[in-house]
Amino acid sequence: MQSAIVKRSIVIAGHKTSVSLEDAFWNGLREIGRSHQKTLSALVGEIDVQRPHTNLSSAIRLFVLGHFRAQISPASTDFIGVGTEMPPAGEVLRQSQQVNGKIGEQPER
């Protein structure tokens, strides 16, 4: 089965950019935004500002993955500090990369 990547435009901090993600990640991002009463632009803006040296699409995927991993795995609650408040997007990204052994590594080319 092939997963289509869809390119969508979004306004972040007053400027328009495009992000390419699979539908499952777009849907997950919308769900996270709704559950925390944030617009998609606001949520992506937080991810954009706090992301480590990676492209925005990858940063969003890691954020969505980290969010949902924390919900389904009790062991992963230490992973992002699950509580009543959503952790900052940058913290989710940092911890997700740390768990996956990506901090400090150069991207593969």
C-alpha positions in Angstrom: 0.0 0.0 0.0 1.3 3.4 -0.9 0.8 6.4 1.3 0.3 9.6 -0.7 2.1 12.7 0.5 0.0 15.8 0.2 1.4 19.3 0.0 -0.6 21.9 1.8 -0.1 25.6 2.4 -0.2 27.0 5.9 0.4 30.5 7.4 3.0 30.5 10.1 3.9 33.7 12.0 2.3 35.8 9.2 4.1 34.1 6.3 2.8 31.4 4.0 4.7 28.1 3.6 3.9 24.7 2.3 4.3 21.4 4.1 4.2 17.9 2.6 2.8 15.2 4.9 0.8 12.0 4.6 -2.9 12.3 5.4 -2.5 10.4 8.6 -0.1 13.0 10.0 -2.3 15.9 8.9 -5.3 14.2 10.6 -3.2 13.6 13.7 -2.0 17.2 13.8 -5.6 18.4 13.5 -6.7 16.1 16.3 -4.0 17.3 18.6 -4.8 21.0 17.8 -8.5 20.4 18.5 -7.8 18.6 21.8 -5.6 21.5 23.0 -7.8 24.2 21.5 -5.2 25.5 19.1 -5.4 26.3 15.5 -3.4 24.3 13.0 -1.3 27.4 12.2 -0.6 28.0 15.9 0.4 24.4 16.5 2.7 24.3 13.4 4.1 27.7 14.4 5.2 26.3 17.8 6.7 23.2 16.2 8.5 25.5 13.6 10.0 27.8 16.3 11.1 25.0 18.6 12.3 22.4 16.1 15.9 21.3 16.0 17.9 21.2 12.8 15.4 19.3 10.7 12.9 20.2 8.0 9.4 21.2 9.1 7.6 18.2 7.7 9.9 15.8 9.6 9.5 17.9 12.8 5.7 17.7 12.5 5.9 13.9 12.0 8.1 13.5 15.1 5.7 15.7 17.1 2.6 13.8 16.1 4.4 10.4 16.7 5.6 11.5 20.1 2.1 12.8 21.1 0.4 9.6 20.2 3.1 7.3 21.5 2.7 8.9 24.9 -1.0 8.2 24.9 -0.8 4.5 24.1 2.3 3.4 26.0 2.5 3.9 29.8 6.2 3.6 29.6 6.4 6.5 27.3 4.8 8.9 29.8 8.3 9.8 31.0 9.2 10.3 27.4 7.3 13.6 27.0 6.0 14.3 30.5 2.3 13.6 29.9 0.0 15.6 32.1 -2.8 18.1 31.9 -0.7 20.5 29.9 0.7 19.7 26.5 4.5 19.9 26.6 6.1 22.5 24.3 6.4 21.2 20.7 10.2 21.6 20.9 10.4 19.3 24.0 8.3 16.6 22.2 10.6 16.8 19.2 13.8 16.8 21.4 12.7 13.8 23.4 11.4 11.9 20.4 14.7 12.3 18.6 16.6 11.3 21.8 14.6 8.1 22.1 15.2 7.4 18.5 18.9 8.1 18.8 18.9 11.1 16.5 20.2 14.0 18.7 23.4 15.3 17.4 23.4 13.1 14.3 23.6 14.5 10.8 20.7 13.6 8.5 21.2 10.8 6.1 21.6 11.9 2.5 
